[in-house]
Amino acid sequence: MEWIVLLPPILAIGLALWTKEVYLSLLAGLWLGTTILVGGNPILGMRELIDQMVTVFADPSNTRILLFSLLVGGLIALVQASGGVQGFINWASSRGWGQTRRGAELLAWGIGMIIFVESSITCLIVGAINRPLFDKLKIPREKLAFYCDSTSAPVCMSIPLNGWGAMVLGLLAAQGITDGAVSLLATAVIFNFYSIFAILFALVLAITGWSFSSMKRAEIRALTTGQLLRPGAVPLVAEEIVELEAVEGSAHRASHLLVPIFVMVSTIFFGLYVTGNGAIMQGSGSTSVLWAVVAAISMAMIMYALPGSGKEGKQLMNPRDSMALVLKGSGGLVGMVLLVALAFALGQVSRALEMGPYIIGVVGTGWPTWWLPAIIFLVGAFVSFTLGSSWTGFAILIPIALPLAEGLGLSMPLMLGAVLSGGVFGDHASPLSDTSPIASMSAASDHVDHINTQLPYALSLGGLTVVAFLIAGLVM
C-alpha cells in the first residue's frame, strides 16, 4: 500500500481539472495527505492539516515570503496611482521610441525585460505603454497580448528577484534545502529552457517581423484592413487598466515608476550580500526580497510625500493616502498568499510521506535516467496548463523531482530547471492562468484570439524544450 502516498497530488490535480478550483483542490489534497500521515483518521487528519498550516508560519523563511507576497500588491498600487506608468510613456515617446513596427515591438519586449518585479504588473505596464503605439502602426492586438504574456512569467522566472524566486526558495526550504538554496536556484535558471526560448523567440519576432499560423493571419488582417481586432471579437477591458490612471495632481514622472523598482532590485542584491556574509549565492533569498519590497515601498512613500512631487510644487500623496493604497493593494493579493501557504504545506506533507523515496524505488536504479528531465518538464507542463497555475505545478513537482535527482544521481539544477520550465509553459500557454487574461486585458484583445494566436508558438517552443532536456539528460 505504499503507493497511497501518491494520492494527495493525484487528488489535487484531478479535482482541479474537474472543478477548475485550485484552492479547494489543493486543500483536499492536503487533507488527504495529512489523513494518511496520521494513520487514516480524517478527523485527526483535519487537525494535522491545521497544524501543518501553522507550521508554515512557524518557519521564519516562509513567513517572510508570505509577507513579501502581500506587500508586492501594495507596491503595485502605489506605482499605479503615482502616474509613473504614464510618465514612462511620455518619456519614451519624447525620445522617439516605438515609431516604427520594429521599434514598437522591440520597445514592448524591452519593457517586459526590465519590469520583472511581478508578472501581472509586467503585463499591465507593457500593454498600457505600447497599446497606443501598436494601434497607430496597425499591429494587431493579439501581437501585443503575445508580448505582454511572453515577457511576464518567462522573464520573472529567468530573473527570479521577485515573488517567483521567493516561492521556489520556500518550496526548496520545505524539502530541507536551505544552505545553498539561492545557488541552486541561480544555477537552475540556466536550465530553464522554456523561459529562455520564449524570451529569445519574442526578440527574434520583434527584430524580423516574422510570424506564422494564426498570428500571421491576424497581422495580415490588421495591415490590409486596419482591423486591430477580429470582426466579432470581444476585447477584455478590465478595471486593472482603468486603475492605472494617476491620482489627481500627478506630474506623470517616469521616476515615480523607475526609482522604486531600482531600489527594490538593488536592495535584493544588498540583502543577499549581507545575509551571505559577502557571498551573494549563500545569502537568504526570503530575507532579501522582504527587505527589498519594504525599501521600495518606503522610497515610494517618501518620494510621493515630498513637496514638488506633484503638479505646481505640491505634494503628490500624504503618508496616510500612501498607506491606504498599500493596504488596498496588499488586500488584492490575499488569494495568492493563500495559494503560496497551501503550496508550502503540501510540500511539507509530501516530504513527511517520503513521496520522493517511494518514486525512486518505483523507478529503480537500473533504468536509464537521461529521459527523466524531459518527462518532468512534460508532466509539469501538463499540470500547470490544465490547472492554469505554474506555482501549483512547482508545489506538486518539486517534492518529487528533487528527491529523484538526489536518489538517482541526476543534476539537481537540471531537474529543478525542468520543473520551472514546465510551470512557465503552463502559465504562458494556458487560458486559465493569471497572466493570460491579464495580457488580453492590458492589450484590449479578445482572450480566445490571444490564446489561439499564442498557442502555436508555445507548442513549438515546448517541443524544442523537450529536445533540449533530452540532450541535457544525455550529456550531464
PyMOL commands that set and color helices and strands:
alter all, ss='L'
color gray80, all
select helices_A, chain A and resi 2-19+22-37+42-58+60-82+84-94+101-114+119-136+141-150+153-158+163-174+181-190+193-208+213-225+239-242+255-275+280-282+285-305+311-313+319-331+334-352+355-363+372-387+390-408+412-429+435-443+447-475
alter helices_A, ss='H'
color red, helices_A
deselect
rebuild
show_as cartoon
